[in-house]
Amino acid sequence: MRWKRKDLMGLEELEPWEIELVLDTAEACKGIFSRDIKKLPTLRGKTMVNIFYEPSTRTRTSFEVAGKWMSADVINVSVNTSSVRKGESLRDTLKTIQAVGADVVAIRHSAAGVPHMLGKMLDISVINAGDGAHEHPTQGLLDLLTIREKKGSFEGLKVAIVGDISHSRVAKSNIWGLKKLGAEVTVIGPSTLIPFGIEDMGVKVSYDLDEVIHEVDVVNVLRLQLERQRKGLFPTVREYSKLYGINRDRLKRAKEDLLILHPGPANLGIEITQDACDDPRAAITEQVTNGVAVRMAVLYLVLGGVSDNELIN
């Protein structure tokens, strides 16, 4: 089946076969990673714009690398030095980007729904690089790719997502993707960081990590998003770490083949310790690599890619 969407807004709207298509295409993209010259002619003549209204290192860099490795012309718009500082509206900024000949824009914004609004407004492709606490689809996809590489299948896989569920766009994208591919998902954290009605997404809820850690196949540790929170959602960082942090002692009670994920950047010593990051079961570095592959795949598909042969040659 062929990808027919102009944009990528979130995993909620994708069919299971579309998610699998992105993952399969990303695997094909990884075929160039071992080459001396990591360059494909696939998107030659295409122009990609990254515009991030929130700070980012991993996502923005991997979008840039993905575009350049596929021979697209990549433009990074710095909001702090653009006409936004002069009062230019988001709509006018993106209309300008379209008018100068861009084919695709990857946008991150603090307000949920902004990419959806732009997708309806613009003729060019729009990729959601994270919108508020709504979704972060490419992060969800790279997590799914990492899980599939390590575990082979999603059917019946038990996945725990631990931490700040309420403020996490990563959690939402992971939940949608994992459930559509057949995994069992449990969200774990203090009650103040678990949104009301999250069970409607088909997940289980636990407030005790130690009751669950021994039975799960994958644990995805979320960054504690202190910048998004109001005060008083949990007593102290120290108590949060004691109850929900992934550390060496807690991992002793986990499965020997547990897969540990973290979207980064980590608050070391809070939601995860350095020794847990260094554990052989952690795939945090692989996640970063897979992020480039997934973003290559998404760029290829939204810009009209057809065959693997066209992609990798």
C-alpha positions in Angstrom: 0.0 0.0 0.0 1.2 3.5 -0.8 1.5 6.5 1.6 -1.0 9.1 0.6 -0.8 11.8 3.3 0.7 15.2 2.6 1.6 15.7 6.3 2.5 13.8 9.4 0.6 15.2 12.4 0.5 12.3 14.9 0.2 8.6 15.4 -3.4 8.8 16.5 -4.5 9.3 12.9 -2.3 6.7 11.3 -3.4 3.2 10.4 -1.3 0.3 11.6 0.0 -0.4 8.1 1.1 3.2 7.7 3.1 2.9 10.9 4.7 -0.3 9.7 5.4 1.4 6.3 7.4 4.2 8.1 9.3 1.6 10.1 10.1 -0.5 7.0 11.2 2.6 5.1 13.4 3.6 8.0 15.1 0.2 8.0 15.8 0.7 4.3 17.3 4.1 5.1 19.6 2.6 7.6 21.3 0.8 4.7 23.4 3.9 4.0 24.6 4.4 7.6 27.6 2.2 7.2 28.6 3.8 3.9 31.7 6.0 3.7 29.6 8.6 1.9 26.2 8.9 3.6 24.3 10.5 0.7 21.3 9.6 -1.3 20.0 11.6 -4.4 16.4 10.9 -3.4 15.3 14.5 -2.5 17.7 16.4 -4.7 15.9 19.7 -5.7 13.6 19.6 -2.7 13.8 22.3 0.1 13.2 21.5 3.7 12.7 24.1 6.5 13.1 23.5 10.2 11.4 26.0 12.4 11.4 25.3 16.2 9.6 27.6 18.6 10.9 25.5 21.5 14.5 24.4 22.3 15.7 21.2 20.7 18.9 19.4 20.0 18.2 15.8 19.1 15.0 16.3 17.0 16.2 19.4 15.2 19.7 18.0 14.4 18.3 14.7 13.2 15.8 16.4 10.9 18.7 18.4 9.5 20.9 15.4 9.1 18.1 13.4 7.5 17.4 16.1 5.0 21.0 16.6 4.0 21.7 12.8 3.7 18.9 12.7 1.2 20.3 15.6 -0.7 17.6 18.1 0.2 18.4 21.8 0.7 17.9 22.3 4.4 17.2 25.7 6.0 17.0 26.2 9.7 15.0 29.2 10.8 16.1 30.7 14.1 13.0 32.1 15.8 15.1 34.4 18.0 16.6 36.1 15.0 13.7 36.0 12.6 10.8 38.5 12.0 8.9 36.7 14.7 10.8 39.1 17.0 9.3 42.0 15.1 5.8 40.7 15.7 5.3 38.6 12.5 2.5 36.1 13.0 3.1 32.3 12.8 0.8 32.3 9.8 2.7 34.9 7.9 6.1 33.2 8.8 4.9 29.9 7.3 3.3 31.6 4.3 6.6 33.3 3.6 8.4 30.0 3.9 6.0 28.5 1.4 6.4 31.4 -1.0 10.1 31.1 -1.2 9.8 27.6 -2.5 10.0 25.2 0.4 8.5 21.8 -0.1 8.3 20.6 3.5 8.5 22.2 6.9 9.2 20.5 10.3 7.8 22.6 13.1 7.9 22.4 16.9 5.6 24.7 18.9 4.5 25.0 22.5 0.8 25.1 21.5 -1.0 21.9 20.8 -2.6 21.8 17.3 -0.4 24.3 15.6 1.0 21.8 13.0 -2.6 20.7 12.2 -3.7 24.3 11.6 -0.7 24.9 9.3 -1.3 21.6 7.4 -4.7 22.9 6.5 -3.4 26.3 5.6 -0.4 25.4 3.5 0.0 23.5 0.3 3.4 22.2 1.3 4.0 19.2 3.6 4.0 19.8 7.3 5.7 17.5 9.8 4.9 17.8 13.5 8.1 17.9 15.4 6.3 18.2 18.7 3.2 20.3 19.6 2.7 21.2 23.3 1.7 18.1 25.3 -0.2 16.7 22.3 2.1 14.5 20.2 5.7 14.0 19.0 5.1 11.5 16.2 8.7 11.0 14.9 9.9 10.3 18.5 7.1 7.8 18.8 8.1 6.2 15.5 11.8 6.0 16.4 10.9 4.4 19.7 8.7 1.8 17.9 11.6 1.1 15.4 14.0 0.5 18.3 11.5 -1.8 20.0 10.9 -3.8 16.8 14.7 -4.1 16.2 15.2 -5.4 19.8 12.1 -7.4 20.3 11.0 -8.5 16.9 7.2 -8.2 17.4 4.8 -5.9 19.3 2.0 -8.5 19.7 1.6 -9.2 23.4 4.7 -7.2 24.4 4.4 -5.5 27.8 5.5 -1.9 27.8 5.7 0.5 30.8 5.8 4.2 30.2 7.1 5.8 33.4 7.0 9.4 34.6 5.3 12.6 33.6 2.5 11.3 31.4 0.4 14.5 31.7 2.9 16.8 30.1 4.5 14.3 27.7 3.8 14.4 24.0 6.2 11.4 23.7 3.9 9.3 25.9 0.8 10.0 23.8 2.6 9.1 20.5 4.0 6.0 22.0 0.6 4.9 23.4 -1.1 5.3 20.1 1.6 3.5 18.1 2.1 0.6 20.6 -1.6 -0.1 21.0 -2.2 -0.1 17.2 0.6 -2.6 16.8 -0.7 -5.0 19.5 1.4 -4.1 22.6 0.1 -4.0 26.2 0.8 -0.6 27.7 0.9 0.5 31.4 1.5 4.1 32.4 3.2 4.6 35.7 3.7 7.7 37.8 2.4 9.7 40.7 -1.4 10.3 40.4 -0.8 14.1 39.9 1.2 13.3 36.7 -1.3 10.8 35.2 -4.1 12.5 33.2 -7.7 11.8 34.1 -9.3 9.4 31.6 -6.0 8.1 30.2 -7.5 4.6 30.4 -9.7 5.6 27.4 -6.6 5.2 25.3 -6.5 1.5 26.1 -3.8 1.6 28.7 -3.5 0.3 32.3 -2.5 2.7 35.1 -0.2 2.0 38.0 1.1 4.2 40.7 3.7 1.7 41.9 6.7 1.0 39.7 8.0 -1.8 41.9 4.8 -3.8 41.4 5.3 -3.7 37.6 9.0 -3.6 36.9 9.5 -7.4 37.1 6.9 -8.2 34.5 7.5 -5.7 31.6 9.5 -6.3 28.5 10.2 -2.6 27.8 10.4 0.4 30.0 10.3 3.9 28.4 11.5 6.4 30.9 10.1 9.9 30.3 12.0 13.1 31.1 10.5 14.9 34.1 9.4 18.1 32.3 10.0 20.6 35.1 9.7 23.5 32.7 6.0 22.6 31.8 4.8 21.9 35.3 3.1 23.9 38.0 4.6 23.6 41.5 3.2 21.1 43.9 2.6 18.2 41.6 4.9 16.0 43.7 6.6 16.7 47.1 10.3 16.7 46.1 12.5 15.6 43.3 14.3 13.3 45.7 11.0 11.5 46.6 10.1 11.2 42.9 13.5 9.6 42.1 13.1 7.2 45.0 9.6 6.1 43.9 9.9 6.2 40.1 13.5 6.5 39.1 15.2 3.8 37.1 18.4 2.8 38.9 20.7 -0.2 39.4 18.8 -1.6 42.4 15.4 -1.4 40.6 16.9 -3.0 37.5 18.0 -6.0 39.5 14.3 -6.9 39.8 13.6 -6.5 36.1 13.8 -9.1 33.3 17.3 -9.9 32.0 16.2 -8.9 28.5 14.4 -5.7 29.6 14.7 -2.9 27.0 15.3 0.5 28.5 14.4 3.6 26.5 14.6 7.3 27.2 13.8 10.1 24.7 16.4 12.5 26.1 17.7 14.7 27.4 17.8 12.8 30.7 17.7 14.4 34.1 20.4 12.2 35.5 19.8 11.1 39.1 16.1 12.0 38.9 14.1 9.8 36.4 17.2 7.7 35.5 20.7 7.2 36.8 23.9 7.2 34.8 24.5 3.5 35.6 21.0 2.7 34.3 21.8 4.6 31.1 25.0 2.6 30.8 23.2 -0.8 31.4 23.6 -3.2 28.5 19.8 -3.3 28.2 19.6 0.4 27.5 19.2 1.4 23.8 19.3 5.2 24.2 22.1 5.7 21.7 20.3 3.4 19.2 17.2 5.6 19.6 19.2 8.7 18.4 20.5 6.8 15.4 17.0 5.5 14.6 15.7 9.1 14.9 17.7 10.0 11.8 16.4 6.9 9.9 12.8 7.6 10.9 13.0 11.2 9.8 14.5 10.3 6.5 11.6 7.8 6.0 9.0 10.4 6.9 10.5 13.1 4.6 10.7 10.5 1.8 7.1 9.4 2.2 5.4 12.8 2.6 7.3 14.1 -0.5 5.9 11.3 -2.6 8.3 8.4 -2.3 7.2 5.2 -4.0 9.8 2.3 -3.8 12.6 1.2 -1.6 14.8 0.9 -4.8 14.3 4.6 -5.5 15.1 5.4 -1.9 18.4 3.6 -1.4 20.0 4.1 -4.9 
